[in-house]
Amino acid sequence: MSYKQDNSAAIDKLQNYIDSPDKQRALYRRTLVIVVLSQIFGGAGLAAGITVGALLAQDMLGTDSFSGVPTALFTLGSAGAALLVGRLSQRYGRRSGLAAGFLAGGIGAIGVVVSAITNNILLLFVSLLIYGSGGATNLQARYAGTDLASPKQRATAISIAMVSTTFGAVAGPNLVGVMGRFATKIGVPALSGPFILAAATYILAGFVLLVLMRPDPLIVAKAIADEKRKNKNILSNRNINTLTFNKKGIIAAATLMVLTQLVMVAIMTMTPVHMGQHGHGLSEVGMIIGFHVGAMYLPSLLTGILVDKIGRTFMAIAAGVTLLSAGVLAAMAPGESIILLTLALILLGLGWNFGLISGTAILVDSTNHTNRAKMQGTVDVMVALSGATGGVFSGVIVANSSYATLSIAGGILSLLLIPVLIWSSSRKIKVQA
């Protein structure tokens, strides 16, 4: 079959979806199933690596002062990947962008394992940057479910993608001990074990998307939107550029997601180190991070419904209050108390969950298919950079002050999102199709 015949067949297939609301709904549901499957694998890859990243650096570098560097590199790599995945998705569709991101994350995880075996610090740092691609893609996958969702389904669609991450995200940290023993048996450092798991699961997530996400939901959604504009003849090219952006909504969404990410990453990064200083072992660290990651993702379905039903702004403010509570409790909890530290990390994950889902919904509302994926990637870059900032300064703050100081400062910082939300609410956010 010639290229022209292939192209004609693709156009005809798109037209079938444009003409049939039933096919659009069926593709929306199918896309969610594919995203759920990829997120299960992606969540395991993300959580397994972040659980021991700081401990691996501490072991290889021989100091606590730089134990936040792995998280910083991971999130810095996420920033670059978020931009590339967003641009790839805007140009070629979700399938190409997301698959490329997960496969790159798997390659990075393999590099981390090799660096641990060879005790090569430079390779560790480079590999962590590449490994960050998986984390960025894991977050970007939440947008795929919204491409064919109606405005009243968006937060719920986001939440379905995120809640599916829970299965892998909770399993990952709780497999730290198992993977550590497996790594020791095959003659590699125990702390590299979770990255073996991360490599396998990220690569699986990439192949799931590459093979199954056909037709691409973003390409179909763009074709539907273009056809509506053409038929109704209500927007000129000039007006499209004017109406596509709601600047206040974009700023509010970015601020919300940036602050919640910064606070969450900073406190989470140093919690394993703080626990190690008080005599807790690797299995206990894995357990508490497992609860934390579960709180990040497991409540998503309920959060999505609440965001759609009672409003984006209300749930965004709830995020700030919850993060403040987490910071105060983490600061007050004795280092020996597993129960109180676990509760603090659960609240930290829950506050992040509220912030990410409400912020994502605001961002989708404030953009259009002509620029949505590109803008999503740009905002996720800022989110990743904020995480890198939190990762770097968390180790410095704890080394020069204390874990309690870090936790209190993070909680107070999260409240800064409230005035931004009040400002953005002065003009109602226009929901885009």
ZIFEN-V97913 format. One line per field, one symbol per residue. ss: DSSP state (A for helix, B for strand, O for the rest). phi: phi as a letter, one per 40 degrees, with the letter a starting at -180 (. if undefined). psi: psi as a letter, one per 40 degrees, with the letter a starting at -180 (. if undefined). Layout:
ss: ???
phi: ???
psi: ???
This chain:
ss: OOAAAAAAAAAAAAAAAAAOAAAAAAAAAAAAAAAAAAAAAAAAAAAAAAAAAAAAAAAAAOOOOOOOAAAAAAAAAAAAAAAAAAAAAAAAOAAAAAAAAAAAAAAAAAAAAAAAAAOOAAAAAAAAAAAAAAAAAAAAAAAAOOOOOOAAAAAAAAAAAAAAAAAAAAAAAAOAAAAAAAAAAOOOOAAAAAAAAAAAAAAAAAAAAAAAOOOOAAAAAAAAAAAAAAAAOOOOAAAAAAAAOOAAAAAAAAAAAAAAAAAAAAAAAAAAAAAAAOOOOAAAAAAAAAAAAAAAAOOAAAAAAAAAAAOAAAAAAAAAAAAAAAAAAAAAOOOOOAAAAAAAAAAAAAAAAAAAAAAAAAAAAOOOOOOAAAAAAAAAAAAAAAAAAAAAAAAAAAAAOOAAAAAAAAAAAAOOAAAAAAAAOOOOOOOOO
phi: .ccccdcccccccccdcccbdccccccdcccccccdcccccccccccccccbdccccccccgaccbcccdcccdcccccccdcccccccccbhcdcccccccccccccccccccccccfbcccdccccccdddccccdccccccccdbccdcbccccccccccccddccccdcccdccccccccccgbddccddcccccccccccccdcccccbccccccccccccccccccfbbcdccdccccbbcccccccccccccccccccdccdccccdcccbgcccccccccccccccccbdcdcccdcccccbhccdcccdccccccccccccccccdcccccccccccccccccddccccccccccdcbbccaccccccccccccccccccccccccccccbbacccdccccccccccccccccccccbcccccc
psi: hiddddddddddddddddehdddddddddddddddddddddddddddddddedddddddddfiddeeedddddddddddddddddddddddeiddddddddddddddddddddddddefhddddddddddddddddddddddddeedeiideeddddddddddddddddddddeeddddddddddefiideeddddddddddddddddddddghihddddddddddddddddfehiddddddedhgdddddddddddddddddddddddeddddddefeiadddddddddddddddddeddddddddddeidddddddddddddddddddddhidehddddddddddddddddddddddddddddeiiddedddddddddddddddddddddeddddddebiddddddddddddeeddddddddeehhhhhi.
